[in-house]
Amino acid sequence: MGFMTIDGQRVEFTNEPNVLTVIRNAEIDIPTLCYHSELSIYGACRMCVVENEETGKIDASCSMEPRNGMRIRTNSARLLKHRRMILELLLASHNCNCTTCEKSGHCHLQTLAQQFGVRKIRFPDTREHFAIDNTSPAVLRDPNKCILCGDCVRVCEEMQGMGILNFAYRGSSAQVMPAFDRKMAQTKCVSCGQCAAVCPTGAISIKTNIDEVWDALADPNTIVVAQVAPAVRVALGDKFGIPKGENVMGKLVNALHRLGFHEVYDTTYGADLTVIEEAEELLERISSGAKGPLFTSCCPGWVSFAKSQYPELLPQLSTAKSPQQMFGAVIKTYFAQKKGIAPENITCVSIMPCMSKKRELTLPGMDSAGTGQDIDYVLTTREICRLIKADHIDVSRLPECDFDDPLGEATGAGVIFGASGGVLEAALRTAYHTVTGENPEIGEQSPLKVLRQIG
């Protein structure tokens, strides 16, 4: 254990990896653009610079090793001047059409510029302007808003193991792009969304389908059906001032009907169908002595990752569709038949927490009714929030409504899909019931014990 003096305050440290972590542990705020504790140290943005009182030098705290007896300042007039200059230079080579940017209000560069009072950019934008890459069904890449922080490069390589993005060229010509400047649709990108999550600007964002959904809602000849994933029921509340962790599904159902959705259902119904199919497939593989294990096919990001990186695992992937696609197939076939509606007059919208679902609906085999796609559009949680706010609906003040019938009911098996290990447990318990006609005792039998009894 050692100590250092930060802004005149004595601060102890133990095994912190860098001075930046020590500063933040002391409840002192310090700005960053390229630092993420889960990723490797890059030190590109220099926003986290601190001043060494002993030497007078300025250095990035993210790459500075803590030393006993250090005396540093984090917010001197000299540092303020440096940070303002850095922000001004970044903004000079950045597309500043903030009012129409997807990330406006959530852009970290925008937030820092406001915090540091950068109101004037003295330097001209001399960088070449590039075309926006909108070829991917899920990811939108705008090179003109890139600040070369490298966050997307590192998260794609170090956390996802894909390495889709990297730096090209040098100096003022430096860019972040896929290899050989390919379009995103031409890469092995699995649309996991991690690059968009860490990007501090609008350089990488979600490809939105809000306008298409607006058009469908306004069309009097179109029946618009929504399915809502379980994870959305909690995440959406944060955007409307509702306490964290509170289930707002009933309020969301009300809001969707007010927007003009004719039917609102729970994706958990589709999860129940997936559970049944995966359980049957599991029993068939066990009885036939097929090589295990059986991997779930519910996550399109995982399926794409397996196909591109570990093709030898494909025989172990379940052949069942995901809950989203199961539900879409039911809507365009069974639902359409029962309601007497032509499938081409139904627009099915999924509200999902994952942008990879946007890619899944375009995959081959996702057309049960011959109309092109079972699911027409996918909206992420952030997109549906924007849709609701655009219609001036305050979710926090709405009364709760139930899902519509007949596809609004589901079992607990589908509900636990959203929990870690839930898919496995749901499939095993369903398989156990299929074999024995009884439910395993909850809390007394682990999924492994259930699997042994089935086998």
Phi, psi and chi 1 to 4 in degrees:
 res  aa     phi    psi   chi1   chi2   chi3   chi4
   1 MET       -  139.3  179.0 -179.3  -67.1      -
   2 GLY  -134.8 -175.4      -      -      -      -
   3 PHE  -143.4  156.2   77.7   92.6      -      -
   4 MET  -141.9  163.0   63.1  174.8   61.2      -
   5 THR  -106.7  119.3  -56.9      -      -      -
   6 ILE  -118.4  116.2  -56.1  174.2      -      -
   7 ASP    51.7   40.7  -64.8  -24.8      -      -
   8 GLY    80.3    1.2      -      -      -      -
   9 GLN  -106.7  129.5  173.6 -175.2  -14.4      -
  10 ARG   -74.9  124.9 -179.9 -172.7  170.8   96.3
  11 VAL  -129.2  126.4  177.3      -      -      -
  12 GLU   -87.4  151.6  -65.8 -177.3  -11.6      -
  13 PHE  -143.5  158.1   64.8   89.9      -      -
  14 THR  -123.1  -87.1   50.4      -      -      -
  15 ASN  -114.2   26.3  -62.3  -43.8      -      -
  16 GLU   -60.6  139.3  -74.7   80.4   -2.6      -
  17 PRO   -72.6  -23.0   27.1  -34.4      -      -
  18 ASN  -156.6  169.3   48.5   43.2      -      -
  19 VAL   -65.4  -33.3  170.6      -      -      -
  20 LEU   -57.8  -43.5  174.8   60.1      -      -
  21 THR   -64.6  -39.5  -55.1      -      -      -
  22 VAL   -62.0  -42.6  178.4      -      -      -
  23 ILE   -61.8  -45.9  -66.7  171.3      -      -
  24 ARG   -70.2  -32.6  -72.0 -177.0  167.8  172.9
  25 ASN   -65.3  -24.6  -72.6  -13.8      -      -
  26 ALA   -86.4   11.6      -      -      -      -
  27 GLU    64.6   31.0  -56.7  -62.0  -29.6      -
  28 ILE  -106.9  123.2  -61.2  173.4      -      -
  29 ASP   -80.0  136.2 -173.1   30.0      -      -
  30 ILE  -141.5  132.5 -169.6  165.2      -      -
  31 PRO   -75.3  147.0   28.2  -34.7      -      -
  32 THR  -144.8  156.8   58.2      -      -      -
  33 LEU  -125.3  -30.8  -81.7  169.9      -      -
  34 CYS  -113.8    3.5   71.6      -      -      -
  35 TYR   -96.6  130.6  179.6   76.4      -      -
  36 HIS  -138.4  127.5  -71.3  -88.5      -      -
  37 SER   -61.9  -25.4   57.9      -      -      -
  38 GLU   -82.7  -11.2  -61.0   87.7   -3.9      -
  39 LEU  -110.6  168.2  -56.3  177.0      -      -
  40 SER   -67.5  158.3   60.5      -      -      -
  41 ILE   -75.4  129.5  -57.9  -61.3      -      -
  42 TYR  -115.0  -41.4 -174.1   51.3      -      -
  43 GLY    64.0   37.4      -      -      -      -
  44 ALA   -92.4  -37.8      -      -      -      -
  45 CYS   -78.1  -29.7   72.9      -      -      -
  46 ARG    66.5   13.0  -40.9  -54.8  -72.1 -178.3
  47 MET   -71.3  -23.0  -74.9  -62.5  -64.1      -
  48 CYS   -90.1   19.1   68.1      -      -      -
  49 VAL   -61.4  144.9  -71.8      -      -      -
  50 VAL  -129.7  162.3  -65.6      -      -      -
  51 GLU  -108.7  124.3 -174.8  175.8   -7.5      -
  52 ASN   -80.9  114.9 -169.4  -39.6      -      -
  53 GLU   -67.8  -24.3  -67.9 -172.5   26.2      -
  54 GLU   -80.1  -42.7  -62.7  172.6  -25.0      -
  55 THR  -101.9  -18.4   64.1      -      -      -
  56 GLY    79.5    1.6      -      -      -      -
  57 LYS   -79.9  154.8  -67.7 -177.2  177.9 -179.9
  58 ILE  -114.5  131.1  -71.2  179.1      -      -
  59 ASP  -148.2  161.4 -156.8   -6.0      -      -
  60 ALA   -74.3  125.3      -      -      -      -
  61 SER   -71.3  -21.4   59.2      -      -      -
  62 CYS   -68.2  -27.7   66.9      -      -      -
  63 SER  -108.8   12.3   57.3      -      -      -
  64 MET  -100.2  126.3 -176.5 -174.3  -63.6      -
  65 GLU   -79.5  133.1 -177.5 -179.7   -7.7      -
  66 PRO   -64.4  134.4  -17.2   29.4      -      -
  67 ARG  -129.9  142.7  -63.4 -168.7  -55.7  -85.3
  68 ASN   -62.1  131.1 -167.8   39.4      -      -
  69 GLY    88.0    1.6      -      -      -      -
  70 MET   -61.4  145.7  -70.3 -177.8   69.3      -
  71 ARG  -126.6  114.6  -60.7  179.8   60.9   86.3
  72 ILE  -131.5  158.2   61.1  173.6      -      -
  73 ARG  -121.0  142.3  -67.6 -179.3   61.4   83.8
  74 THR  -110.1  -11.0   67.4      -      -      -
  75 ASN  -148.0   47.7 -159.5   26.1      -      -
  76 SER   -81.3  168.5   65.1      -      -      -
  77 ALA   -60.5  -36.3      -      -      -      -
  78 ARG   -64.6  -43.1 -174.7 -179.2  175.6 -163.4
  79 LEU   -67.3  -38.7  -67.1  172.9      -      -
  80 LEU   -59.6  -41.8  177.2   60.5      -      -
  81 LYS   -63.1  -42.6  179.7  179.9  178.3 -179.6
  82 HIS   -63.6  -46.1  -85.0  -87.3      -      -
  83 ARG   -65.9  -39.0  -71.5  173.5 -179.0  145.9
  84 ARG   -63.6  -39.9  -79.0 -179.5  170.9  173.8
  85 MET   -64.3  -42.5  177.9   67.2   74.5      -
  86 ILE   -60.5  -46.3  -69.0  168.2      -      -
  87 LEU   -63.5  -39.3  -72.3  169.7      -      -
  88 GLU   -64.8  -40.6 -156.8  172.5  -24.1      -
  89 LEU   -67.7  -39.3  -71.3  168.8      -      -
  90 LEU   -64.2  -43.1  -71.7  173.5      -      -
  91 LEU   -68.5  -28.1  -69.1  168.0      -      -
  92 ALA   -66.5  -27.1      -      -      -      -
  93 SER  -112.3   29.1   56.3      -      -      -
  94 HIS  -127.7  137.5  175.8   77.3      -      -
  95 ASN   -68.9  109.5 -177.3  -23.5      -      -
  96 CYS   -98.0   32.7  -67.2      -      -      -
  97 ASN   -79.6   66.2  -66.4  -28.3      -      -
  98 CYS   -66.1  -34.2  -63.4      -      -      -
  99 THR   -66.2  -24.9   53.9      -      -      -
 100 THR  -108.9    9.4   57.0      -      -      -
 101 CYS   -83.4  141.8  179.4      -      -      -
 102 GLU   -58.4  -33.9  174.9   75.1   18.4      -
 103 LYS   -92.7    2.8  -77.9  -77.8 -172.2   75.1
 104 SER   -56.2  129.4 -176.1      -      -      -
 105 GLY    92.5  -18.5      -      -      -      -
 106 HIS  -124.9    7.6  -54.5  -78.1      -      -
 107 CYS   -83.1  124.1  171.9      -      -      -
 108 HIS   -70.4  -35.3 -164.9   41.8      -      -
 109 LEU   -63.4  -42.9  178.0   63.2      -      -
 110 GLN   -61.4  -42.7 -177.8 -174.3   55.0      -
 111 THR   -62.9  -44.8  -60.4      -      -      -
 112 LEU   -67.1  -38.1  -70.2  178.8      -      -
 113 ALA   -61.7  -38.3      -      -      -      -
 114 GLN   -70.8  -40.8  -68.4  173.0  -10.8      -
 115 GLN   -64.2  -37.8  -72.1  179.1   -8.0      -
 116 PHE   -93.7    4.2  -76.2   92.6      -      -
 117 GLY    68.6   34.0      -      -      -      -
 118 VAL   -81.3  106.8  178.2      -      -      -
 119 ARG  -114.3  -10.5  -60.0  -69.9 -178.9  -95.6
 120 LYS  -137.7  136.2 -178.7 -179.3  179.1 -178.1
 121 ILE  -111.3  112.7  -56.9  173.4      -      -
 122 ARG   -84.0  -12.5  -66.8  169.2  -68.4  172.3
 123 PHE  -106.4  140.3  -48.0  107.1      -      -
 124 PRO   -76.2  154.2   28.0  -34.3      -      -
 125 ASP   -86.4  107.0 -176.7    1.4      -      -
 126 THR  -105.0    1.1   58.2      -      -      -
 127 ARG   -75.7  152.0  -67.6 -173.2   66.4 -174.1
 128 GLU   -69.4  143.1 -178.7 -178.2   -6.6      -
 129 HIS   -97.7  139.4  -72.6 -115.5      -      -
 130 PHE  -119.1  157.6  -55.5   96.0      -      -
 131 ALA   -72.4  146.4      -      -      -      -
 132 ILE   -76.5  136.6  -64.2  174.4      -      -
 133 ASP   -96.4  104.7 -180.0    4.2      -      -
 134 ASN  -116.4   25.8   61.8   -4.2      -      -
 135 THR   -74.3  -26.3   58.0      -      -      -
 136 SER   -76.7  143.0  166.6      -      -      -
 137 PRO   -72.1  -11.0   25.0  -33.4      -      -
 138 ALA  -124.4  -32.9      -      -      -      -
 139 VAL  -112.3  131.5  179.5      -      -      -
 140 LEU  -111.3  125.2 -177.7   70.4      -      -
 141 ARG  -117.6  120.5 -165.9  172.5   69.6   87.9
 142 ASP  -116.4   96.6 -174.0   -8.1      -      -
 143 PRO   -60.5  -21.6  -19.1   32.0      -      -
 144 ASN   -73.3  -11.8  -54.1  -62.8      -      -
 145 LYS  -107.2    3.7  -64.0  176.7 -179.2  176.7
 146 CYS   -75.0  133.5  179.6      -      -      -
 147 ILE  -108.7   11.4   59.7  172.6      -      -
 148 LEU    61.0   35.3  -56.9  176.3      -      -
 149 CYS   -74.2  -23.2   65.5      -      -      -
 150 GLY    80.5    5.6      -      -      -      -
 151 ASP   -60.9  -44.8  -68.1   -8.6      -      -
 152 CYS   -65.6  -37.0   58.9      -      -      -
 153 VAL   -62.6  -46.1  174.3      -      -      -
 154 ARG   -73.8  -39.4  -73.2  174.6  -68.3  138.0
 155 VAL   -68.1  -35.3   75.8      -      -      -
 156 CYS   -69.1  -36.8 -170.9      -      -      -
 157 GLU   -83.9  -48.3  174.9   64.0   35.0      -
 158 GLU   -85.6  -33.6  -61.8  170.8   14.4      -
 159 MET   -99.1  -39.0  -67.6 -173.6   66.9      -
 160 GLN   -97.0  -18.9  -58.4  -54.4  103.8      -
 161 GLY    70.6   22.9      -      -      -      -
 162 MET  -102.2  -42.4  -65.7  -60.7  -65.9      -
 163 GLY    66.1   38.2      -      -      -      -
 164 ILE   -71.2  -36.0  -59.3  -62.7      -      -
 165 LEU  -110.8  150.0  -60.4  165.9      -      -
 166 ASN  -162.4  173.4 -147.8  -34.2      -      -
 167 PHE   -83.1  145.5  -73.7   95.8      -      -
 168 ALA  -133.9  148.5      -      -      -      -
 169 TYR    65.9 -178.5  -50.6  113.3      -      -
 170 ARG  -135.0  167.0  -66.1 -174.2  175.0 -172.8
 171 GLY    57.2 -137.0      -      -      -      -
 172 SER   -70.4  -10.8   60.1      -      -      -
 173 SER   -93.4    0.8  -60.3      -      -      -
 174 ALA   -61.4  141.0      -      -      -      -
 175 GLN  -142.5  158.8  -62.1  178.6   49.9      -
 176 VAL  -106.7  128.3  171.0      -      -      -
 177 MET  -161.6  163.6   62.4  174.4   66.8      -
 178 PRO   -66.7  163.1  -21.0   33.5      -      -
 179 ALA   -55.6  134.8      -      -      -      -
 180 PHE    61.5   22.9  -52.4  107.8      -      -
 181 ASP    57.1   36.4 -161.1   17.1      -      -
 182 ARG   -68.9  157.2  -68.4 -169.7 -179.9   99.7
 183 LYS   -73.0  154.7  -59.8  -63.4 -177.3 -177.2
 184 MET   -60.0  -34.5  -69.8  -62.4  -67.5      -
 185 ALA   -67.4  -17.6      -      -      -      -
 186 GLN   -94.2    0.9  -61.8  171.6  -25.4      -
 187 THR  -101.0 -179.4   69.4      -      -      -
 188 LYS   -94.1   23.7  -65.6 -177.9  178.2 -179.2
 189 CYS   -56.3  132.9  173.2      -      -      -
 190 VAL   -98.0    5.4  -61.1      -      -      -
 191 SER    59.0   38.8  -57.4      -      -      -
 192 CYS   -69.8  -26.7   66.6      -      -      -
 193 GLY    89.2    1.2      -      -      -      -
 194 GLN   -66.6  -33.7  -67.2  -57.3  -49.8      -
 195 CYS   -64.9  -40.7   55.4      -      -      -
 196 ALA   -68.8  -31.9      -      -      -      -
 197 ALA   -68.6  -37.1      -      -      -      -
 198 VAL   -93.4  -15.6  -59.9      -      -      -
 199 CYS   -62.7  123.8  179.2      -      -      -
 200 PRO   -79.0   -7.6   29.4  -34.3      -      -
 201 THR  -126.8 -161.7   67.5      -      -      -
 202 GLY   -96.7   21.5      -      -      -      -
 203 ALA   -66.3  -35.6      -      -      -      -
 204 ILE  -131.0  122.4  -60.5 -179.7      -      -
 205 SER  -144.5  176.3   59.1      -      -      -
 206 ILE   -77.9  134.2  -60.6  170.2      -      -
 207 LYS   -75.7  113.4 -173.9  174.7 -178.7  180.0
 208 THR   -88.4  151.1 -177.7      -      -      -
 209 ASN  -121.0   23.4  -61.4  109.2      -      -
 210 ILE   -62.3  -44.8  -69.1  178.6      -      -
 211 ASP   -62.0  -40.2  -70.0  -18.6      -      -
 212 GLU   -65.2  -38.0  -68.2   87.0  -15.5      -
 213 VAL   -68.9  -39.1  173.8      -      -      -
 214 TRP   -57.3  -44.4  -87.6  127.5      -      -
 215 ASP   -62.5  -41.1  -69.1  -19.4      -      -
 216 ALA   -65.4  -40.5      -      -      -      -
 217 LEU   -66.1  -30.3  -68.6  171.1      -      -
 218 ALA   -84.6  -10.9      -      -      -      -
 219 ASP   -83.8  115.8 -172.8  -10.0      -      -
 220 PRO   -67.8  -16.2   24.3  -33.1      -      -
 221 ASN   -95.7    5.1  -61.3  -42.6      -      -
 222 THR  -115.4  131.4  -60.8      -      -      -
 223 ILE   -94.1  118.3  -59.2  -60.8      -      -
 224 VAL  -103.9  120.8 -172.9      -      -      -
 225 VAL  -114.1  132.9  179.1      -      -      -
 226 ALA  -113.2  142.1      -      -      -      -
 227 GLN  -121.5  139.3   61.7  163.4  -42.8      -
 228 VAL  -118.8  125.2 -174.2      -      -      -
 229 ALA   -72.7  147.2      -      -      -      -
 230 PRO   -56.2  -36.6  -26.4   34.9      -      -
 231 ALA   -64.4  -23.8      -      -      -      -
 232 VAL   -70.0  -27.7  178.2      -      -      -
 233 ARG   -62.5  -20.6   66.1 -174.1   67.8 -172.0
 234 VAL  -105.4  -43.1  174.1      -      -      -
 235 ALA   -62.6  -34.9      -      -      -      -
 236 LEU   -65.9  -30.6 -179.3  130.7      -      -
 237 GLY   -61.6  -30.6      -      -      -      -
 238 ASP   -60.2  -31.5  -68.2  -14.6      -      -
 239 LYS   -78.1  -10.1  -59.2  -64.5 -176.7 -178.7
 240 PHE  -122.5   22.7  -66.8   92.4      -      -
 241 GLY    71.9   18.0      -      -      -      -
 242 ILE   -87.6  137.8  -61.9  173.4      -      -
 243 PRO   -50.8  141.0  -27.2   34.7      -      -
 244 LYS   -59.8  138.8  -66.8 -177.1 -177.9  -63.9
 245 GLY    89.1   -6.2      -      -      -      -
 246 GLU   -82.0  134.6 -176.3  173.3  -33.3      -
 247 ASN   -76.4  118.0 -172.6  -18.9      -      -
 248 VAL  -114.3   21.4  -62.1      -      -      -
 249 MET   -59.8  -42.7 -173.3   62.9   90.6      -
 250 GLY   -61.3  -38.7      -      -      -      -
 251 LYS   -68.8  -38.1  -65.3  177.7  179.5  -68.5
 252 LEU   -65.1  -40.9  176.6   57.2      -      -
 253 VAL   -58.8  -43.1  172.2      -      -      -
 254 ASN   -61.4  -45.7 -168.6  -23.5      -      -
 255 ALA   -62.8  -40.3      -      -      -      -
 256 LEU   -65.5  -39.6  -68.0  174.9      -      -
 257 HIS   -64.6  -38.6  -81.9  -54.3      -      -
 258 ARG   -66.3  -29.8  -65.5 -167.4  179.6 -156.2
 259 LEU   -70.8  -22.3  -75.9  168.2      -      -
 260 GLY   120.4    3.8      -      -      -      -
 261 PHE   -67.9  130.8  -74.1   89.6      -      -
 262 HIS   -77.0  -39.9  -63.1   84.2      -      -
 263 GLU  -133.0  139.9  -55.4  -75.6  -22.1      -
 264 VAL  -129.6  121.8 -179.1      -      -      -
 265 TYR  -126.9  167.9  -62.0  122.9      -      -
 266 ASP   -99.9  130.9 -166.9  -14.4      -      -
 267 THR   -62.0  -18.0  -55.8      -      -      -
 268 THR   -56.5  -30.2  -54.7      -      -      -
 269 TYR   -60.1  -45.4  177.2   88.1      -      -
 270 GLY   -65.5  -33.5      -      -      -      -
 271 ALA   -64.8  -36.9      -      -      -      -
 272 ASP   -60.0  -42.4  -81.6  -19.0      -      -
 273 LEU   -63.9  -40.8  -59.6 -179.6      -      -
 274 THR   -64.6  -40.2  -58.2      -      -      -
 275 VAL   -58.4  -45.5  165.9      -      -      -
 276 ILE   -62.2  -45.5  -65.0  170.5      -      -
 277 GLU   -65.4  -43.5  -71.2  -63.6  -36.3      -
 278 GLU   -68.5  -36.6  -72.3 -169.3  -24.8      -
 279 ALA   -64.1  -43.3      -      -      -      -
 280 GLU   -62.6  -41.5  -68.3  -70.7  -17.8      -
 281 GLU   -66.4  -38.1 -171.3  170.7    2.8      -
 282 LEU   -62.5  -45.9  175.4   62.6      -      -
 283 LEU   -63.5  -38.8  -69.1  173.2      -      -
 284 GLU   -64.4  -40.9 -178.8 -178.7  -15.3      -
 285 ARG   -68.3  -38.1  -67.6  174.7   68.8   89.1
 286 ILE   -65.9  -45.1  -67.6  174.8      -      -
 287 SER   -67.9  -30.7   61.8      -      -      -
 288 SER   -89.0   -7.4   64.6      -      -      -
 289 GLY    74.2   23.1      -      -      -      -
 290 ALA   -65.5  152.8      -      -      -      -
 291 LYS   -66.0  134.4  179.4 -177.8  177.5 -178.5
 292 GLY  -102.2  178.2      -      -      -      -
 293 PRO   -86.5  177.5   33.0  -36.4      -      -
 294 LEU  -104.6  118.8  176.9   65.5      -      -
 295 PHE   -94.3  143.2  -67.9  110.6      -      -
 296 THR   -68.8  152.5 -177.6      -      -      -
 297 SER  -114.0   17.3   57.1      -      -      -
 298 CYS   -72.1  -29.2  -66.4      -      -      -
 299 CYS   -99.7  114.4  172.4      -      -      -
 300 PRO   -65.7  -29.6   22.2  -32.5      -      -
 301 GLY   -65.0  -44.1      -      -      -      -
 302 TRP   -65.4  -42.2  146.7 -113.8      -      -
 303 VAL   -62.1  -44.5  172.8      -      -      -
 304 SER   -64.3  -39.6  -62.2      -      -      -
 305 PHE   -62.4  -45.6  178.3   80.1      -      -
 306 ALA   -63.0  -42.3      -      -      -      -
 307 LYS   -63.7  -39.9  -73.9 -178.2  177.0  179.6
 308 SER   -86.6  -30.9   64.3      -      -      -
 309 GLN  -106.0  -32.3  -56.8  -59.1  -51.0      -
 310 TYR  -134.7   65.8  -61.2   96.8      -      -
 311 PRO   -61.1  -20.7   20.3  -32.0      -      -
 312 GLU   -67.6  -15.1   66.9  -85.6   11.8      -
 313 LEU   -86.7   -9.1  -64.2  179.8      -      -
 314 LEU   -56.6  -37.9  -65.4 -174.8      -      -
 315 PRO   -62.4  -19.4  -24.7   35.4      -      -
 316 GLN   -91.8   -5.6  -89.6   63.4   61.7      -
 317 LEU   -77.5  137.6  -79.6  176.1      -      -
 318 SER   -62.2  145.5  169.3      -      -      -
 319 THR   -88.4   -1.9   59.5      -      -      -
 320 ALA   -72.6  144.3      -      -      -      -
 321 LYS   -71.6  162.1  -70.2 -177.5  178.1  179.3
 322 SER   -71.5  162.4   71.1      -      -      -
 323 PRO   -54.8  -38.1  -29.6   36.7      -      -
 324 GLN   -59.1  -48.7  169.2 -179.9  -93.1      -
 325 GLN   -75.8  -31.5  -62.9  -55.5  139.4      -
 326 MET   -58.6  -47.2  -74.1  -88.3 -167.1      -
 327 PHE   -65.2  -42.5 -169.2   91.3      -      -
 328 GLY   -60.4  -39.7      -      -      -      -
 329 ALA   -64.5  -39.8      -      -      -      -
 330 VAL   -65.0  -41.6  169.4      -      -      -
 331 ILE   -63.4  -44.8  -68.9  -64.1      -      -
 332 LYS   -80.4   -8.3  -69.1  -67.3 -179.1   74.0
 333 THR  -119.5  -77.7   55.0      -      -      -
 334 TYR   -60.5  -50.8  175.6   81.3      -      -
 335 PHE   -61.0  -46.3  172.9   85.4      -      -
 336 ALA   -60.6  -40.4      -      -      -      -
 337 GLN   -67.2  -45.9 -179.0 -177.8    1.5      -
 338 LYS   -65.3  -34.5  -69.1  -63.4 -177.9 -179.3
 339 LYS   -87.8  -10.1  -68.0  -73.9 -173.4  177.4
 340 GLY    69.1   36.2      -      -      -      -
 341 ILE  -113.6  135.7  -53.3  170.3      -      -
 342 ALA   -66.2  132.9      -      -      -      -
 343 PRO   -54.5  -33.4  -24.5   33.6      -      -
 344 GLU   -70.5  -12.5   56.4  -91.8   20.8      -
 345 ASN   -96.5    7.2  -68.2  -27.3      -      -
 346 ILE  -109.4  130.9  -62.2  176.4      -      -
 347 THR  -111.8  118.6  -65.6      -      -      -
 348 CYS  -102.3  121.7 -166.8      -      -      -
 349 VAL  -115.7  126.7  179.8      -      -      -
 350 SER   -99.8  136.6  -62.4      -      -      -
 351 ILE  -111.4  107.9  -59.3  170.8      -      -
 352 MET  -126.8  155.9  -63.6  -76.8  151.4      -
 353 PRO   -84.9   -6.4   31.1  -34.4      -      -
 354 CYS  -125.3  128.6  172.2      -      -      -
 355 MET   -73.5  -14.7   59.0 -169.2  -76.6      -
 356 SER   -65.0  -21.9 -174.4      -      -      -
 357 LYS   -64.7  -25.2  -69.4  -66.2 -175.2 -178.6
 358 LYS   -64.7  -35.3  -69.2  176.1  177.7  -76.8
 359 ARG   -75.6  -35.2 -177.3  175.2 -177.7  -88.3
 360 GLU   -61.7  -38.8 -178.1 -177.2   37.0      -
 361 LEU   -67.6  -15.1   59.5   85.4      -      -
 362 THR   -94.4   -2.7   64.8      -      -      -
 363 LEU   -71.6  153.9  -63.1  177.2      -      -
 364 PRO   -61.1  148.0  -21.0   31.9      -      -
 365 GLY    87.1    3.8      -      -      -      -
 366 MET  -103.3   40.2  -56.2  -58.1 -179.6      -
 367 ASP  -137.4   84.4  179.6   15.2      -      -
 368 SER   -79.9  -25.4  -58.6      -      -      -
 369 ALA  -106.1    1.4      -      -      -      -
 370 GLY    73.4   23.0      -      -      -      -
 371 THR  -102.9    2.7   58.9      -      -      -
 372 GLY   116.1  -56.1      -      -      -      -
 373 GLN  -147.9  141.3  -65.8  176.8 -179.8      -
 374 ASP   -69.6  -43.7  -69.5  -28.4      -      -
 375 ILE  -104.1  125.0  -56.5  -64.1      -      -
 376 ASP   -84.0  -42.9  -63.8  -76.4      -      -
 377 TYR  -144.0  150.9  -54.1  108.7      -      -
 378 VAL  -120.9  130.3  170.6      -      -      -
 379 LEU  -113.9  131.3  -62.5 -179.5      -      -
 380 THR   -77.5  172.5   61.1      -      -      -
 381 THR   -58.6  -42.3  -53.2      -      -      -
 382 ARG   -64.9  -38.1 -179.4  170.0  -68.4  179.6
 383 GLU   -66.8  -42.4  -73.8  177.7  -78.0      -
 384 ILE   -68.2  -30.0 -163.9   60.7      -      -
 385 CYS   -63.1  -43.0  -72.8      -      -      -
 386 ARG   -65.2  -38.4  -70.9  172.3   54.8 -167.6
 387 LEU   -63.4  -43.6 -161.6   71.5      -      -
 388 ILE   -66.7  -44.2  -67.4  171.0      -      -
 389 LYS   -66.1  -34.0  -70.9 -179.7  177.7  179.4
 390 ALA   -64.6  -25.3      -      -      -      -
 391 ASP   -95.3   11.4 -149.5   36.0      -      -
 392 HIS    57.6   43.0  -51.8  -69.7      -      -
 393 ILE  -104.4  127.3  -61.8  173.6      -      -
 394 ASP   -99.2  102.2 -175.1   -4.4      -      -
 395 VAL   -60.0  -35.2  172.2      -      -      -
 396 SER   -63.3  -21.9   63.7      -      -      -
 397 ARG  -100.8    0.2  -59.0  174.5   62.7 -177.9
 398 LEU   -84.2  143.5  -66.1  178.4      -      -
 399 PRO   -72.7  159.4   24.9  -33.0      -      -
 400 GLU   -82.9  146.7  -65.0 -169.4   -3.9      -
 401 CYS  -128.5  151.9  -68.2      -      -      -
 402 ASP   -84.5  159.4  -66.1  -31.0      -      -
 403 PHE   -63.6  156.8  -75.9  107.5      -      -
 404 ASP   -75.8  159.8  -65.3  -50.6      -      -
 405 ASP   -98.5  154.2  -70.0  -33.5      -      -
 406 PRO   -97.3    0.2   35.4  -35.5      -      -
 407 LEU  -102.6   22.3  -51.2  179.6      -      -
 408 GLY   -97.7   -1.1      -      -      -      -
 409 GLU  -103.3  148.8  -62.9 -176.9    1.6      -
 410 ALA  -154.9  168.7      -      -      -      -
 411 THR  -100.1  173.7   70.0      -      -      -
 412 GLY   -67.4  -22.6      -      -      -      -
 413 ALA   -61.6  -43.9      -      -      -      -
 414 GLY   -70.0  -32.5      -      -      -      -
 415 VAL   -64.5  -40.6  172.3      -      -      -
 416 ILE   -76.9    1.9   63.6  174.0      -      -
 417 PHE   -57.0  -33.4 -101.8   53.5      -      -
 418 GLY   -77.3   -7.1      -      -      -      -
 419 ALA   -99.5  152.3      -      -      -      -
 420 SER   -60.5  126.2  179.5      -      -      -
 421 GLY    81.0    1.0      -      -      -      -
 422 GLY   -66.9  -38.2      -      -      -      -
 423 VAL   -63.4  -44.8  177.4      -      -      -
 424 LEU   -60.9  -48.7  169.7   65.2      -      -
 425 GLU   -64.6  -41.4 -177.1  166.7  -10.8      -
 426 ALA   -62.7  -44.0      -      -      -      -
 427 ALA   -65.4  -42.5      -      -      -      -
 428 LEU   -67.9  -41.1  -70.6  179.8      -      -
 429 ARG   -66.2  -37.3  -70.6 -174.7  179.2  -81.8
 430 THR   -66.9  -41.4  -57.2      -      -      -
 431 ALA   -63.6  -40.6      -      -      -      -
 432 TYR   -60.8  -43.0 -177.9   89.7      -      -
 433 HIS   -66.8  -36.8 -175.5  -85.0      -      -
 434 THR   -62.2  -39.2  -58.5      -      -      -
 435 VAL   -79.1  -43.5  172.8      -      -      -
 436 THR  -101.6  -19.0   65.9      -      -      -
 437 GLY    78.2    6.8      -      -      -      -
 438 GLU  -129.5  159.4  -59.8  177.1   -7.1      -
 439 ASN   -90.6  139.5  -69.7  -39.5      -      -
 440 PRO   -66.3  149.6   23.0  -31.8      -      -
 441 GLU   -71.1  121.7  -63.3 -178.9   15.9      -
 442 ILE   -68.3  134.3  -61.2  175.4      -      -
 443 GLY    90.3  -14.6      -      -      -      -
 444 GLU  -111.9  -12.1  -63.6 -174.0    6.2      -
 445 GLN  -130.8  123.6  -57.4 -145.9   42.1      -
 446 SER   -77.7  160.4   68.6      -      -      -
 447 PRO   -54.5  -32.3  -27.9   36.0      -      -
 448 LEU   -66.8  -40.7 -179.2   59.0      -      -
 449 LYS   -65.2  -40.4  -69.4 -179.3  179.5  178.7
 450 VAL   -60.5  -43.1  173.6      -      -      -
 451 LEU   -63.0  -40.6 -179.6   59.9      -      -
 452 ARG   -64.4  -39.3  -74.7  172.2  178.2  167.2
 453 GLN   -68.1  -36.5  -68.6 -173.4   18.6      -
 454 ILE   -64.8  -43.2  -66.0  172.9      -      -
 455 GLY   -73.0      -      -      -      -      -
